[in-house]
Amino acid sequence: MSQRLDRINELMKREISSIVQKDFEFKDSLVTISDVEVTQDLREAKVFVSVLGGYMDKVLEKLTSNKGSIQSRVNKRITLRCTPVLMFRGDTSTERGVGIVNLLEEVDKLPTADEIPEEK
């Protein structure tokens, strides 16, 4: 991936995060924009959303239904050749990470074989 595309991804992530934080309220949920992936031609952008303490489906539905207003606000703040069409996706990497940590803790509790002393 090019440096330019990396910068655009990070800029889009920051702006969309700011818009979601200021303009949307999600009851009993912590919603964060974890990543944005813009295509090479700058036509589409996958926006990965993490939800803690709430329902992912409801959050994604709300963001998708307000996609047009979010896109227009991003367009006003970022000057690009064309504004990418936003597609909101659920990000479950946090849940997977917690699951892996729990598995590692379980493996650590398993009995281990005794070490064989080296002969001299």
A tleap script that builds the chain and sets N, CA, C and O, in Angstrom:
source leaprc.protein.ff14SB
mol = sequence {
  NMET SER GLN ARG LEU ASP ARG ILE ASN GLU
  LEU MET LYS ARG GLU ILE SER SER ILE VAL
  GLN LYS ASP PHE GLU PHE LYS ASP SER LEU
  VAL THR ILE SER ASP VAL GLU VAL THR GLN
  ASP LEU ARG GLU ALA LYS VAL PHE VAL SER
  VAL LEU GLY GLY TYR MET ASP LYS VAL LEU
  GLU LYS LEU THR SER ASN LYS GLY SER ILE
  GLN SER ARG VAL ASN LYS ARG ILE THR LEU
  ARG CYS THR PRO VAL LEU MET PHE ARG GLY
  ASP THR SER THR GLU ARG GLY VAL GLY ILE
  VAL ASN LEU LEU GLU GLU VAL ASP LYS LEU
  PRO THR ALA ASP GLU ILE PRO GLU GLU CLYS
}
set mol.1.N position { 0.847 -1.174 0.000 }
set mol.1.CA position { 0.000 0.000 0.000 }
set mol.1.C position { 0.892 1.236 0.000 }
set mol.1.O position { 1.933 1.266 0.656 }
set mol.2.N position { 0.475 2.237 -0.733 }
set mol.2.CA position { 1.268 3.445 -0.849 }
set mol.2.C position { 1.132 4.322 0.398 }
set mol.2.O position { 0.175 4.216 1.164 }
set mol.3.N position { 2.120 5.179 0.564 }
set mol.3.CA position { 2.077 6.102 1.708 }
set mol.3.C position { 0.893 7.055 1.587 }
set mol.3.O position { 0.268 7.408 2.586 }
set mol.4.N position { 0.594 7.462 0.374 }
set mol.4.CA position { -0.535 8.380 0.170 }
set mol.4.C position { -1.838 7.732 0.618 }
set mol.4.O position { -2.643 8.361 1.304 }
set mol.5.N position { -2.045 6.488 0.234 }
set mol.5.CA position { -3.256 5.781 0.620 }
set mol.5.C position { -3.317 5.565 2.132 }
set mol.5.O position { -4.389 5.639 2.733 }
set mol.6.N position { -2.164 5.300 2.740 }
set mol.6.CA position { -2.105 5.178 4.205 }
set mol.6.C position { -2.521 6.480 4.880 }
set mol.6.O position { -3.269 6.467 5.858 }
set mol.7.N position { -2.035 7.602 4.357 }
set mol.7.CA position { -2.397 8.902 4.922 }
set mol.7.C position { -3.883 9.196 4.736 }
set mol.7.O position { -4.525 9.738 5.635 }
set mol.8.N position { -4.427 8.846 3.583 }
set mol.8.CA position { -5.856 9.054 3.339 }
set mol.8.C position { -6.683 8.188 4.286 }
set mol.8.O position { -7.678 8.654 4.842 }
set mol.9.N position { -6.278 6.931 4.473 }
set mol.9.CA position { -6.985 6.040 5.404 }
set mol.9.C position { -7.004 6.628 6.813 }
set mol.9.O position { -8.045 6.645 7.470 }
set mol.10.N position { -5.866 7.101 7.267 }
set mol.10.CA position { -5.778 7.655 8.624 }
set mol.10.C position { -6.588 8.947 8.743 }
set mol.10.O position { -7.252 9.168 9.755 }
set mol.11.N position { -6.539 9.789 7.734 }
set mol.11.CA position { -7.299 11.035 7.749 }
set mol.11.C position { -8.804 10.751 7.753 }
set mol.11.O position { -9.555 11.376 8.501 }
set mol.12.N position { -9.237 9.815 6.922 }
set mol.12.CA position { -10.652 9.429 6.887 }
set mol.12.C position { -11.071 8.860 8.245 }
set mol.12.O position { -12.149 9.179 8.745 }
set mol.13.N position { -10.234 8.033 8.832 }
set mol.13.CA position { -10.537 7.440 10.142 }
set mol.13.C position { -10.730 8.536 11.187 }
set mol.13.O position { -11.689 8.498 11.957 }
set mol.14.N position { -9.829 9.505 11.215 }
set mol.14.CA position { -9.921 10.593 12.185 }
set mol.14.C position { -11.186 11.417 11.998 }
set mol.14.O position { -11.870 11.740 12.970 }
set mol.15.N position { -11.497 11.755 10.760 }
set mol.15.CA position { -12.662 12.593 10.490 }
set mol.15.C position { -13.967 11.860 10.775 }
set mol.15.O position { -14.880 12.434 11.368 }
set mol.16.N position { -14.065 10.598 10.357 }
set mol.16.CA position { -15.292 9.839 10.609 }
set mol.16.C position { -15.463 9.616 12.103 }
set mol.16.O position { -16.581 9.689 12.614 }
set mol.17.N position { -14.367 9.345 12.816 }
set mol.17.CA position { -14.436 9.186 14.274 }
set mol.17.C position { -14.953 10.441 14.940 }
set mol.17.O position { -15.791 10.380 15.840 }
set mol.18.N position { -14.451 11.576 14.495 }
set mol.18.CA position { -14.888 12.852 15.051 }
set mol.18.C position { -16.377 13.086 14.802 }
set mol.18.O position { -17.099 13.527 15.696 }
set mol.19.N position { -16.829 12.794 13.596 }
set mol.19.CA position { -18.241 12.980 13.254 }
set mol.19.C position { -19.125 12.058 14.084 }
set mol.19.O position { -20.141 12.495 14.625 }
set mol.20.N position { -18.748 10.792 14.188 }
set mol.20.CA position { -19.551 9.828 14.948 }
set mol.20.C position { -19.591 10.210 16.422 }
set mol.20.O position { -20.636 10.102 17.065 }
set mol.21.N position { -18.468 10.653 16.957 }
set mol.21.CA position { -18.411 11.032 18.372 }
set mol.21.C position { -19.276 12.258 18.673 }
set mol.21.O position { -19.968 12.296 19.690 }
set mol.22.N position { -19.236 13.247 17.801 }
set mol.22.CA position { -19.953 14.493 18.056 }
set mol.22.C position { -21.446 14.421 17.727 }
set mol.22.O position { -22.266 14.988 18.449 }
set mol.23.N position { -21.797 13.739 16.660 }
set mol.23.CA position { -23.146 13.830 16.134 }
set mol.23.C position { -24.059 12.642 16.419 }
set mol.23.O position { -25.256 12.705 16.141 }
set mol.24.N position { -23.515 11.575 16.962 }
set mol.24.CA position { -24.322 10.391 17.206 }
set mol.24.C position { -24.230 9.975 18.666 }
set mol.24.O position { -23.185 10.098 19.305 }
set mol.25.N position { -25.341 9.483 19.169 }
set mol.25.CA position { -25.378 8.989 20.548 }
set mol.25.C position { -25.873 7.550 20.520 }
set mol.25.O position { -26.922 7.245 19.952 }
set mol.26.N position { -25.097 6.678 21.144 }
set mol.26.CA position { -25.454 5.274 21.220 }
set mol.26.C position { -25.617 4.919 22.693 }
set mol.26.O position { -24.658 4.963 23.464 }
set mol.27.N position { -26.822 4.574 23.068 }
set mol.27.CA position { -27.144 4.302 24.464 }
set mol.27.C position { -26.418 3.041 24.941 }
set mol.27.O position { -26.505 1.991 24.304 }
set mol.28.N position { -25.710 3.150 26.053 }
set mol.28.CA position { -25.022 2.032 26.707 }
set mol.28.C position { -24.002 1.351 25.807 }
set mol.28.O position { -23.744 0.159 25.974 }
set mol.29.N position { -23.420 2.064 24.867 }
set mol.29.CA position { -22.432 1.475 23.969 }
set mol.29.C position { -21.258 2.424 23.792 }
set mol.29.O position { -21.404 3.646 23.801 }
set mol.30.N position { -20.093 1.819 23.632 }
set mol.30.CA position { -18.900 2.577 23.277 }
set mol.30.C position { -18.591 2.223 21.831 }
set mol.30.O position { -18.224 1.088 21.528 }
set mol.31.N position { -18.738 3.193 20.945 }
set mol.31.CA position { -18.551 2.971 19.516 }
set mol.31.C position { -17.291 3.693 19.074 }
set mol.31.O position { -17.131 4.892 19.305 }
set mol.32.N position { -16.396 2.945 18.432 }
set mol.32.CA position { -15.169 3.540 17.914 }
set mol.32.C position { -14.958 3.097 16.469 }
set mol.32.O position { -15.356 2.002 16.071 }
set mol.33.N position { -14.335 3.961 15.708 }
set mol.33.CA position { -13.934 3.626 14.344 }
set mol.33.C position { -12.520 3.075 14.449 }
set mol.33.O position { -11.578 3.808 14.748 }
set mol.34.N position { -12.380 1.785 14.202 }
set mol.34.CA position { -11.081 1.156 14.411 }
set mol.34.C position { -10.174 1.223 13.187 }
set mol.34.O position { -8.951 1.212 13.326 }
set mol.35.N position { -10.755 1.292 11.997 }
set mol.35.CA position { -9.917 1.345 10.805 }
set mol.35.C position { -10.757 1.781 9.607 }
set mol.35.O position { -11.978 1.627 9.596 }
set mol.36.N position { -10.083 2.322 8.611 }
set mol.36.CA position { -10.711 2.668 7.338 }
set mol.36.C position { -9.793 2.182 6.232 }
set mol.36.O position { -8.586 2.422 6.265 }
set mol.37.N position { -10.372 1.492 5.248 }
set mol.37.CA position { -9.612 1.017 4.093 }
set mol.37.C position { -10.234 1.596 2.829 }
set mol.37.O position { -11.338 1.218 2.436 }
set mol.38.N position { -9.515 2.513 2.202 }
set mol.38.CA position { -9.977 3.148 0.968 }
set mol.38.C position { -9.373 2.383 -0.206 }
set mol.38.O position { -8.202 2.005 -0.166 }
set mol.39.N position { -10.171 2.153 -1.253 }
set mol.39.CA position { -9.671 1.461 -2.435 }
set mol.39.C position { -8.681 2.348 -3.185 }
set mol.39.O position { -8.635 3.559 -2.971 }
set mol.40.N position { -7.890 1.733 -4.068 }
set mol.40.CA position { -6.869 2.465 -4.826 }
set mol.40.C position { -7.445 3.611 -5.657 }
set mol.40.O position { -6.812 4.656 -5.804 }
set mol.41.N position { -8.643 3.411 -6.197 }
set mol.41.CA position { -9.246 4.446 -7.034 }
set mol.41.C position { -10.044 5.485 -6.234 }
set mol.41.O position { -10.673 6.369 -6.816 }
set mol.42.N position { -10.015 5.379 -4.920 }
set mol.42.CA position { -10.680 6.315 -4.003 }
set mol.42.C position { -12.203 6.368 -4.187 }
set mol.42.O position { -12.830 7.383 -3.887 }
set mol.43.N position { -12.785 5.288 -4.675 }
set mol.43.CA position { -14.229 5.258 -4.904 }
set mol.43.C position { -15.001 4.691 -3.716 }
set mol.43.O position { -16.142 5.089 -3.479 }
set mol.44.N position { -14.398 3.770 -2.966 }
set mol.44.CA position { -15.084 3.129 -1.844 }
set mol.44.C position { -14.172 3.116 -0.625 }
set mol.44.O position { -12.945 3.108 -0.732 }
set mol.45.N position { -14.815 3.114 0.533 }
set mol.45.CA position { -14.070 3.036 1.794 }
set mol.45.C position { -14.806 2.108 2.750 }
set mol.45.O position { -15.981 2.320 3.051 }
set mol.46.N position { -14.115 1.087 3.221 }
set mol.46.CA position { -14.672 0.214 4.250 }
set mol.46.C position { -14.324 0.829 5.598 }
set mol.46.O position { -13.155 1.058 5.910 }
set mol.47.N position { -15.351 1.090 6.385 }
set mol.47.CA position { -15.172 1.692 7.703 }
set mol.47.C position { -15.458 0.603 8.735 }
set mol.47.O position { -16.581 0.107 8.830 }
set mol.48.N position { -14.434 0.236 9.508 }
set mol.48.CA position { -14.578 -0.821 10.503 }
set mol.48.C position { -14.938 -0.205 11.851 }
set mol.48.O position { -14.237 0.667 12.364 }
set mol.49.N position { -16.057 -0.685 12.413 }
set mol.49.CA position { -16.629 -0.118 13.627 }
set mol.49.C position { -16.547 -1.151 14.749 }
set mol.49.O position { -16.960 -2.299 14.580 }
set mol.50.N position { -16.011 -0.732 15.894 }
set mol.50.CA position { -15.979 -1.590 17.084 }
set mol.50.C position { -17.043 -1.101 18.053 }
set mol.50.O position { -17.193 0.102 18.268 }
set mol.51.N position { -17.781 -2.041 18.636 }
set mol.51.CA position { -18.842 -1.699 19.580 }
set mol.51.C position { -18.613 -2.495 20.857 }
set mol.51.O position { -18.554 -3.724 20.836 }
set mol.52.N position { -18.485 -1.781 21.966 }
set mol.52.CA position { -18.343 -2.431 23.274 }
set mol.52.C position { -19.570 -2.122 24.107 }
set mol.52.O position { -19.968 -0.964 24.233 }
set mol.53.N position { -20.165 -3.148 24.672 }
set mol.53.CA position { -21.301 -2.961 25.561 }
set mol.53.C position { -22.601 -2.647 24.858 }
set mol.53.O position { -23.478 -2.013 25.445 }
set mol.54.N position { -22.748 -3.067 23.634 }
set mol.54.CA position { -23.984 -2.785 22.916 }
set mol.54.C position { -24.220 -3.800 21.823 }
set mol.54.O position { -23.605 -4.866 21.796 }
set mol.55.N position { -25.114 -3.455 20.926 }
set mol.55.CA position { -25.481 -4.345 19.842 }
set mol.55.C position { -24.908 -3.829 18.532 }
set mol.55.O position { -25.257 -2.741 18.074 }
set mol.56.N position { -24.033 -4.614 17.940 }
set mol.56.CA position { -23.353 -4.238 16.702 }
set mol.56.C position { -24.359 -3.962 15.585 }
set mol.56.O position { -24.197 -2.994 14.842 }
set mol.57.N position { -25.389 -4.788 15.456 }
set mol.57.CA position { -26.352 -4.643 14.365 }
set mol.57.C position { -27.065 -3.296 14.401 }
set mol.57.O position { -27.233 -2.652 13.366 }
set mol.58.N position { -27.481 -2.873 15.585 }
set mol.58.CA position { -28.192 -1.600 15.713 }
set mol.58.C position { -27.286 -0.425 15.367 }
set mol.58.O position { -27.709 0.524 14.707 }
set mol.59.N position { -26.033 -0.497 15.819 }
set mol.59.CA position { -25.081 0.584 15.541 }
set mol.59.C position { -24.812 0.671 14.041 }
set mol.59.O position { -24.841 1.758 13.465 }
set mol.60.N position { -24.548 -0.481 13.407 }
set mol.60.CA position { -24.283 -0.491 11.973 }
set mol.60.C position { -25.490 -0.006 11.176 }
set mol.60.O position { -25.344 0.694 10.174 }
set mol.61.N position { -26.669 -0.381 11.627 }
set mol.61.CA position { -27.895 0.061 10.950 }
set mol.61.C position { -28.042 1.583 11.029 }
set mol.61.O position { -28.389 2.236 10.044 }
set mol.62.N position { -27.775 2.131 12.202 }
set mol.62.CA position { -27.890 3.580 12.387 }
set mol.62.C position { -26.861 4.328 11.539 }
set mol.62.O position { -27.184 5.334 10.906 }
set mol.63.N position { -25.626 3.834 11.530 }
set mol.63.CA position { -24.586 4.492 10.742 }
set mol.63.C position { -24.867 4.366 9.244 }
set mol.63.O position { -24.668 5.321 8.493 }
set mol.64.N position { -25.320 3.208 8.814 }
set mol.64.CA position { -25.615 3.003 7.396 }
set mol.64.C position { -26.773 3.878 6.941 }
set mol.64.O position { -26.750 4.408 5.830 }
set mol.65.N position { -27.784 4.034 7.789 }
set mol.65.CA position { -28.922 4.870 7.406 }
set mol.65.C position { -28.540 6.357 7.338 }
set mol.65.O position { -29.197 7.135 6.646 }
set mol.66.N position { -27.496 6.743 8.046 }
set mol.66.CA position { -27.018 8.136 8.024 }
set mol.66.C position { -25.746 8.290 7.190 }
set mol.66.O position { -25.018 9.273 7.331 }
set mol.67.N position { -25.490 7.327 6.335 }
set mol.67.CA position { -24.262 7.314 5.540 }
set mol.67.C position { -24.110 8.567 4.688 }
set mol.67.O position { -23.009 9.107 4.577 }
set mol.68.N position { -25.192 9.034 4.088 }
set mol.68.CA position { -25.132 10.209 3.218 }
set mol.68.C position { -24.685 11.464 3.942 }
set mol.68.O position { -23.860 12.223 3.433 }
set mol.69.N position { -25.228 11.683 5.130 }
set mol.69.CA position { -24.845 12.886 5.879 }
set mol.69.C position { -23.399 12.783 6.363 }
set mol.69.O position { -22.680 13.782 6.384 }
set mol.70.N position { -22.976 11.592 6.748 }
set mol.70.CA position { -21.573 11.408 7.178 }
set mol.70.C position { -20.644 11.670 6.005 }
set mol.70.O position { -19.628 12.348 6.157 }
set mol.71.N position { -20.985 11.133 4.825 }
set mol.71.CA position { -20.167 11.353 3.631 }
set mol.71.C position { -20.068 12.829 3.276 }
set mol.71.O position { -18.989 13.313 2.933 }
set mol.72.N position { -21.177 13.543 3.355 }
set mol.72.CA position { -21.140 14.965 2.990 }
set mol.72.C position { -20.293 15.762 3.975 }
set mol.72.O position { -19.601 16.698 3.575 }
set mol.73.N position { -20.335 15.406 5.254 }
set mol.73.CA position { -19.500 16.100 6.245 }
set mol.73.C position { -18.025 15.789 6.025 }
set mol.73.O position { -17.175 16.669 6.164 }
set mol.74.N position { -17.719 14.540 5.681 }
set mol.74.CA position { -16.325 14.172 5.376 }
set mol.74.C position { -15.863 14.942 4.143 }
set mol.74.O position { -14.730 15.421 4.101 }
set mol.75.N position { -16.724 15.064 3.149 }
set mol.75.CA position { -16.396 15.781 1.918 }
set mol.75.C position { -16.072 17.249 2.186 }
set mol.75.O position { -15.204 17.820 1.526 }
set mol.76.N position { -16.759 17.861 3.145 }
set mol.76.CA position { -16.498 19.264 3.476 }
set mol.76.C position { -15.158 19.438 4.178 }
set mol.76.O position { -14.525 20.486 4.057 }
set mol.77.N position { -14.724 18.419 4.910 }
set mol.77.CA position { -13.494 18.520 5.695 }
set mol.77.C position { -12.257 18.035 4.938 }
set mol.77.O position { -11.149 18.506 5.196 }
set mol.78.N position { -12.440 17.106 4.014 }
set mol.78.CA position { -11.317 16.523 3.282 }
set mol.78.C position { -11.506 16.805 1.795 }
set mol.78.O position { -12.566 16.525 1.235 }
set mol.79.N position { -10.488 17.352 1.168 }
set mol.79.CA position { -10.547 17.624 -0.259 }
set mol.79.C position { -9.855 16.491 -0.999 }
set mol.79.O position { -8.633 16.350 -0.954 }
set mol.80.N position { -10.667 15.682 -1.686 }
set mol.80.CA position { -10.152 14.584 -2.500 }
set mol.80.C position { -10.738 14.703 -3.898 }
set mol.80.O position { -11.697 15.442 -4.122 }
set mol.81.N position { -10.160 13.978 -4.821 }
set mol.81.CA position { -10.656 13.944 -6.188 }
set mol.81.C position { -12.135 13.560 -6.207 }
set mol.81.O position { -12.939 14.174 -6.909 }
set mol.82.N position { -12.477 12.543 -5.433 }
set mol.82.CA position { -13.880 12.156 -5.257 }
set mol.82.C position { -14.027 11.624 -3.832 }
set mol.82.O position { -13.092 11.057 -3.267 }
set mol.83.N position { -15.197 11.813 -3.273 }
set mol.83.CA position { -15.440 11.331 -1.914 }
set mol.83.C position { -15.794 9.847 -1.983 }
set mol.83.O position { -16.720 9.466 -2.698 }
set mol.84.N position { -15.066 9.009 -1.246 }
set mol.84.CA position { -15.365 7.571 -1.271 }
set mol.84.C position { -16.748 7.273 -0.689 }
set mol.84.O position { -17.199 7.936 0.245 }
set mol.85.N position { -17.410 6.269 -1.256 }
set mol.85.CA position { -18.678 5.784 -0.730 }
set mol.85.C position { -18.356 4.952 0.509 }
set mol.85.O position { -17.560 4.016 0.439 }
set mol.86.N position { -18.965 5.285 1.630 }
set mol.86.CA position { -18.675 4.614 2.893 }
set mol.86.C position { -19.489 3.340 3.033 }
set mol.86.O position { -20.688 3.319 2.756 }
set mol.87.N position { -18.823 2.283 3.464 }
set mol.87.CA position { -19.481 1.006 3.759 }
set mol.87.C position { -19.073 0.614 5.172 }
set mol.87.O position { -17.897 0.356 5.429 }
set mol.88.N position { -20.026 0.568 6.084 }
set mol.88.CA position { -19.728 0.273 7.477 }
set mol.88.C position { -19.719 -1.228 7.709 }
set mol.88.O position { -20.631 -1.938 7.285 }
set mol.89.N position { -18.678 -1.708 8.389 }
set mol.89.CA position { -18.508 -3.122 8.701 }
set mol.89.C position { -18.217 -3.268 10.185 }
set mol.89.O position { -17.587 -2.403 10.792 }
set mol.90.N position { -18.674 -4.352 10.757 }
set mol.90.CA position { -18.381 -4.643 12.155 }
set mol.90.C position { -16.962 -5.142 12.316 }
set mol.90.O position { -16.494 -5.956 11.519 }
set mol.91.N position { -16.278 -4.669 13.328 }
set mol.91.CA position { -14.908 -5.100 13.614 }
set mol.91.C position { -14.917 -5.924 14.893 }
set mol.91.O position { -15.213 -5.408 15.971 }
set mol.92.N position { -14.595 -7.190 14.772 }
set mol.92.CA position { -14.608 -8.090 15.933 }
set mol.92.C position { -13.204 -8.434 16.397 }
set mol.92.O position { -13.024 -9.401 17.137 }
set mol.93.N position { -12.210 -7.670 15.984 }
set mol.93.CA position { -10.826 -7.990 16.341 }
set mol.93.C position { -10.590 -7.906 17.850 }
set mol.93.O position { -9.773 -8.653 18.387 }
set mol.94.N position { -11.291 -7.012 18.534 }
set mol.94.CA position { -11.135 -6.898 19.981 }
set mol.94.C position { -11.621 -8.168 20.662 }
set mol.94.O position { -10.963 -8.690 21.562 }
set mol.95.N position { -12.768 -8.658 20.232 }
set mol.95.CA position { -13.311 -9.889 20.814 }
set mol.95.C position { -12.387 -11.075 20.532 }
set mol.95.O position { -12.161 -11.915 21.403 }
set mol.96.N position { -11.853 -11.135 19.301 }
set mol.96.CA position { -10.926 -12.218 18.968 }
set mol.96.C position { -9.670 -12.127 19.826 }
set mol.96.O position { -9.163 -13.149 20.291 }
set mol.97.N position { -9.167 -10.925 20.039 }
set mol.97.CA position { -7.977 -10.726 20.859 }
set mol.97.C position { -8.192 -11.179 22.288 }
set mol.97.O position { -7.325 -11.829 22.874 }
set mol.98.N position { -9.349 -10.840 22.859 }
set mol.98.CA position { -9.671 -11.280 24.220 }
set mol.98.C position { -9.764 -12.803 24.269 }
set mol.98.O position { -9.308 -13.421 25.230 }
set mol.99.N position { -10.348 -13.406 23.242 }
set mol.99.CA position { -10.449 -14.858 23.175 }
set mol.99.C position { -9.083 -15.525 23.125 }
set mol.99.O position { -8.868 -16.554 23.766 }
set mol.100.N position { -8.164 -14.947 22.371 }
set mol.100.CA position { -6.808 -15.504 22.276 }
set mol.100.C position { -6.087 -15.382 23.602 }
set mol.100.O position { -5.406 -16.316 24.024 }
set mol.101.N position { -6.227 -14.235 24.273 }
set mol.101.CA position { -5.604 -14.068 25.588 }
set mol.101.C position { -6.151 -15.093 26.572 }
set mol.101.O position { -5.393 -15.673 27.350 }
set mol.102.N position { -7.457 -15.321 26.544 }
set mol.102.CA position { -8.057 -16.329 27.432 }
set mol.102.C position { -7.528 -17.723 27.123 }
set mol.102.O position { -7.254 -18.492 28.044 }
set mol.103.N position { -7.380 -18.061 25.850 }
set mol.103.CA position { -6.823 -19.362 25.471 }
set mol.103.C position { -5.378 -19.510 25.942 }
set mol.103.O position { -4.982 -20.573 26.419 }
set mol.104.N position { -4.597 -18.446 25.808 }
set mol.104.CA position { -3.211 -18.492 26.264 }
set mol.104.C position { -3.124 -18.685 27.778 }
set mol.104.O position { -2.244 -19.394 28.268 }
set mol.105.N position { -4.033 -18.057 28.512 }
set mol.105.CA position { -4.057 -18.239 29.958 }
set mol.105.C position { -4.416 -19.678 30.323 }
set mol.105.O position { -3.869 -20.231 31.277 }
set mol.106.N position { -5.328 -20.284 29.573 }
set mol.106.CA position { -5.689 -21.685 29.814 }
set mol.106.C position { -4.519 -22.607 29.506 }
set mol.106.O position { -4.272 -23.555 30.250 }
set mol.107.N position { -3.798 -22.348 28.429 }
set mol.107.CA position { -2.637 -23.159 28.065 }
set mol.107.C position { -1.558 -23.034 29.131 }
set mol.107.O position { -0.873 -24.010 29.437 }
set mol.108.N position { -1.402 -21.855 29.691 }
set mol.108.CA position { -0.392 -21.626 30.726 }
set mol.108.C position { -0.699 -22.433 31.983 }
set mol.108.O position { 0.219 -22.792 32.721 }
set mol.109.N position { -1.958 -22.722 32.238 }
set mol.109.CA position { -2.362 -23.476 33.427 }
set mol.109.C position { -2.172 -24.987 33.250 }
set mol.109.O position { -2.184 -25.724 34.236 }
set mol.110.N position { -1.999 -25.456 32.020 }
set mol.110.CA position { -1.839 -26.887 31.762 }
set mol.110.C position { -0.524 -27.398 32.359 }
set mol.110.O position { 0.462 -26.663 32.403 }
set mol.111.N position { -0.507 -28.656 32.819 }
set mol.111.CA position { 0.741 -29.202 33.365 }
set mol.111.C position { 1.787 -29.346 32.262 }
set mol.111.O position { 1.464 -29.601 31.101 }
set mol.112.N position { 3.026 -29.178 32.649 }
set mol.112.CA position { 4.128 -29.294 31.695 }
set mol.112.C position { 4.974 -30.506 32.044 }
set mol.112.O position { 4.964 -30.982 33.179 }
set mol.113.N position { 5.689 -30.988 31.077 }
set mol.113.CA position { 6.575 -32.134 31.294 }
set mol.113.C position { 7.797 -31.670 32.064 }
set mol.113.O position { 8.240 -30.530 31.926 }
set mol.114.N position { 8.345 -32.582 32.888 }
set mol.114.CA position { 9.561 -32.266 33.635 }
set mol.114.C position { 10.727 -32.169 32.676 }
set mol.114.O position { 10.790 -32.883 31.675 }
set mol.115.N position { 11.652 -31.273 32.996 }
set mol.115.CA position { 12.833 -31.123 32.159 }
set mol.115.C position { 13.772 -32.300 32.402 }
set mol.115.O position { 13.908 -32.783 33.527 }
set mol.116.N position { 14.407 -32.747 31.343 }
set mol.116.CA position { 15.387 -33.841 31.448 }
set mol.116.C position { 16.739 -33.206 31.701 }
set mol.116.O position { 17.184 -32.359 30.926 }
set mol.117.N position { 17.403 -33.611 32.792 }
set mol.117.CA position { 18.718 -33.026 33.057 }
set mol.117.C position { 19.739 -33.459 31.997 }
set mol.117.O position { 19.728 -34.597 31.529 }
set mol.118.N position { 20.601 -32.542 31.640 }
set mol.118.CA position { 21.617 -32.835 30.634 }
set mol.118.C position { 22.727 -33.658 31.253 }
set mol.118.O position { 23.131 -33.418 32.391 }
set mol.119.N position { 23.220 -34.630 30.499 }
set mol.119.CA position { 24.336 -35.445 30.981 }
set mol.119.C position { 25.625 -34.781 30.553 }
set mol.119.O position { 25.719 -34.181 29.482 }
set mol.120.N position { 26.648 -34.907 31.446 }
set mol.120.CA position { 27.938 -34.291 31.147 }
set mol.120.C position { 28.961 -35.309 30.806 }
set mol.120.O position { 30.108 -34.962 30.526 }
savepdb mol mol.pdb
quit
